[in-house]
Amino acid sequence: MKPFALIIMLISTLFLQACVHKIVTVPAKVAYKTTKGVVKGTVAVGKAIIPGGDDDEGDDKGKKKK
């Protein structure tokens, strides 16, 4: 009976390890995606508010200066 109990303990440990991995990684992925979206939105708002940003430099590349 001892080998059977040992095998059951090992199998249940592996199942619990998979569950813990899922519990830890799913919230981390959600937090990463949320933070990524917030940062992108903040950068877009910053570029819209600040005049003379990087976008203006790109317009002058094709034109000759007098």
LOTIMAR-421573 format. One record per residue: residue number from 1; residue in one letter; x, y, z of N, C-alpha, C in turn. Coordinates in steps of 0.02 Angstrom, whole numbers, plus 32768, in hexadecimal, padded with zeros to 4 digits. Each point is the difference from the previous one (the first is absolute). Last residue first. Example, Ala and Ser with C-alpha at 12.3 -4.5 7.8 and 13.67 -1.06 7.14 Angstrom:
REM LOTIMAR-421573
<loro 2,"s",<8282,7F90,8162>,<802A,803B,8003>,<7FD9,8037,8025>>,
<loro 1,"a",<800F,7EE2,7FFC>,<7FD3,803B,8000>,<802D,803C,8000>>,
This chain:
REM LOTIMAR-421573
<loro 66,"k",<82F8,8F0A,76CE>,<8016,803B,7FDA>,<802F,802A,8028>>,
<loro 65,"k",<7FBF,7EEA,7FF9>,<7FFD,803D,8027>,<801C,8039,7FD7>>,
<loro 64,"k",<7F7F,7F19,7FAD>,<803F,8023,8003>,<7FF7,803F,8029>>,
<loro 63,"k",<7F75,7F0F,8016>,<7FFF,8044,7FE7>,<8046,801F,8005>>,
<loro 62,"g",<7FC1,7F23,8054>,<7FFA,8001,7FB8>,<8004,8044,7FE1>>,
<loro 61,"k",<800A,7FE1,80EE>,<8035,7FD8,7FE2>,<7FFE,8003,7FB4>>,
<loro 60,"d",<7F63,8063,80A8>,<8033,802A,7FE2>,<8036,7FD9,7FDB>>,
<loro 59,"d",<7F4A,7F9B,807F>,<7FE4,8025,7FC7>,<8036,8027,7FDC>>,
<loro 58,"g",<802C,7F85,80CC>,<7FFA,7FD4,7FC6>,<7FE7,8025,7FC3>>,
<loro 57,"e",<800C,8069,80D6>,<8042,7FF8,7FE3>,<7FFE,7FD5,7FC1>>,
<loro 56,"d",<7F3E,8023,8088>,<8010,803A,7FD8>,<8044,7FFA,7FDE>>,
<loro 55,"d",<7FB1,7F5A,809C>,<7FDD,7FFB,7FC0>,<8011,803C,7FD2>>,
<loro 54,"d",<804C,7FEB,80E8>,<8028,7FDC,7FCE>,<7FDF,7FFF,7FBB>>,
<loro 53,"g",<7FAB,80C6,809A>,<801B,7FBF,8012>,<8028,7FE1,7FC7>>,
<loro 52,"g",<7F7F,80DD,802C>,<8045,7FFA,7FE7>,<8020,7FBF,8013>>,
<loro 51,"p",<7F3B,8041,80A0>,<800B,8016,7FBB>,<8049,7FF8,7FEC>>,
<loro 50,"i",<7F61,7F77,80B5>,<803F,8025,7FFA>,<800A,8015,7FB7>>,
<loro 49,"i",<7F3F,7F7F,8037>,<7FFF,803E,8027>,<803F,802A,7FF4>>,
<loro 48,"a",<7FE2,7F27,7F9C>,<7FCC,802D,7FE7>,<8002,8043,8023>>,
<loro 47,"k",<8091,7F51,8044>,<8013,8017,7FBE>,<7FCD,8031,7FE4>>,
<loro 46,"g",<7FCF,7F99,80CE>,<803A,802C,8007>,<8016,801D,7FBD>>,
<loro 45,"v",<7F58,7F5C,8004>,<7FE6,803F,801A>,<8039,8033,8006>>,
<loro 44,"a",<803B,7F27,7FC1>,<7FD9,801F,7FCA>,<7FE5,8044,8017>>,
<loro 43,"v",<8070,7F7B,809E>,<802F,801A,7FCE>,<7FDB,8024,7FC8>>,
<loro 42,"t",<7F80,7F92,80A2>,<8021,803A,801E>,<8031,801F,7FCE>>,
<loro 41,"g",<7F96,7F36,7FC4>,<7FD0,8038,8001>,<801F,803F,801C>>,
<loro 40,"k",<807F,7F3A,8004>,<7FF7,8016,7FBB>,<7FD0,803C,7FFC>>,
<loro 39,"v",<801F,7F9A,80D1>,<803D,8024,7FEC>,<7FF8,801A,7FB8>>,
<loro 38,"v",<7F55,7F78,8056>,<8000,8041,8022>,<803C,8029,7FEA>>,
<loro 37,"g",<7FEF,7F22,7FB2>,<7FCD,802B,7FE2>,<8000,8045,801F>>,
<loro 36,"k",<808F,7F5E,805D>,<8017,8010,7FBC>,<7FCE,802F,7FDE>>,
<loro 35,"t",<7FC7,7FA6,80D1>,<8034,8034,8006>,<8019,8016,7FBC>>,
<loro 34,"t",<7F68,7F4D,8007>,<7FE0,803D,8016>,<8032,803A,8004>>,
<loro 33,"k",<8051,7F28,7FCE>,<7FD9,801B,7FC8>,<7FDE,8042,8012>>,
<loro 32,"y",<8076,7F8C,80AA>,<802E,8017,7FCC>,<7FD9,8021,7FC6>>,
<loro 31,"a",<7F86,7F98,80AE>,<801F,803F,8017>,<802F,801C,7FCB>>,
<loro 30,"v",<7FA1,7F2E,7FD7>,<7FCC,8034,7FFE>,<801D,8043,8015>>,
<loro 29,"k",<808C,7F45,8010>,<7FF3,8010,7FBA>,<7FCC,8038,7FFA>>,
<loro 28,"a",<802B,7FAA,80D6>,<803B,8025,7FE8>,<7FF7,8015,7FB7>>,
<loro 27,"p",<7F5C,7F75,8069>,<7FFD,8047,8015>,<803B,8029,7FE9>>,
<loro 26,"v",<8007,7F19,7FC6>,<7FC6,8022,7FE2>,<7FFA,8048,8018>>,
<loro 25,"t",<80A9,7F67,8059>,<800E,801E,7FC0>,<7FC5,8027,7FE2>>,
<loro 24,"v",<7FF5,7F87,80D6>,<8032,8035,8003>,<8007,8023,7FBC>>,
<loro 23,"i",<7F6E,7F45,801B>,<7FE8,8035,802D>,<8031,803B,8000>>,
<loro 22,"k",<803B,7F3B,7F8A>,<7FC9,8023,7FDE>,<7FE8,803B,802A>>,
<loro 21,"h",<80A1,7F72,805E>,<801E,8024,7FC7>,<7FCA,8029,7FDD>>,
<loro 20,"v",<7FBB,7F71,80AA>,<8022,803B,801C>,<801F,8029,7FC8>>,
<loro 19,"c",<7F9E,7F33,7FC4>,<7FCD,8030,8015>,<8020,8040,801B>>,
<loro 18,"a",<808C,7F4C,7FC5>,<7FE2,801D,7FC4>,<7FCC,8035,8012>>,
<loro 17,"q",<8060,7F83,80AE>,<8032,802D,7FE3>,<7FE5,8022,7FC2>>,
<loro 16,"l",<7F7F,7F59,8067>,<7FFF,803E,8026>,<8032,8032,7FE5>>,
<loro 15,"f",<7FFE,7F28,7FA2>,<7FC2,8024,7FF0>,<7FFC,8043,8024>>,
<loro 14,"l",<80B5,7F72,8034>,<8006,801A,7FBC>,<7FC2,8027,7FEB>>,
<loro 13,"t",<7FFD,7F91,80CF>,<8030,8038,8002>,<8007,801F,7FBB>>,
<loro 12,"s",<7F81,7F3C,8016>,<7FDB,803A,8019>,<802D,803D,8005>>,
<loro 11,"i",<8064,7F36,7FBE>,<7FD0,8016,7FCD>,<7FDA,803E,8018>>,
<loro 10,"l",<8091,7F96,8099>,<8026,801F,7FC9>,<7FD1,801B,7FCB>>,
<loro 9,"m",<7FA0,7F87,80B3>,<801D,803F,8018>,<8026,8024,7FC8>>,
<loro 8,"i",<7FAE,7F29,7FD5>,<7FC8,802F,8005>,<801A,8044,8017>>,
<loro 7,"i",<8099,7F51,7FFE>,<7FEE,8012,7FBB>,<7FC8,8033,8001>>,
<loro 6,"l",<803E,7FA4,80CD>,<8035,802A,7FE7>,<7FF1,8019,7FB9>>,
<loro 5,"a",<7F70,7F63,8064>,<7FF9,8041,8020>,<8035,8032,7FE7>>,
<loro 4,"f",<800E,7F20,7FB6>,<7FC3,8020,7FE5>,<7FF7,8046,801E>>,
<loro 3,"p",<80AC,7F75,8055>,<8011,801B,7FBD>,<7FC4,8024,7FE0>>,
<loro 2,"k",<7FDC,7F97,80D6>,<802B,803B,8003>,<8013,801A,7FBA>>,
<loro 1,"m",<7F83,7F35,802A>,<7FD7,803C,8000>,<802B,803F,8000>>,
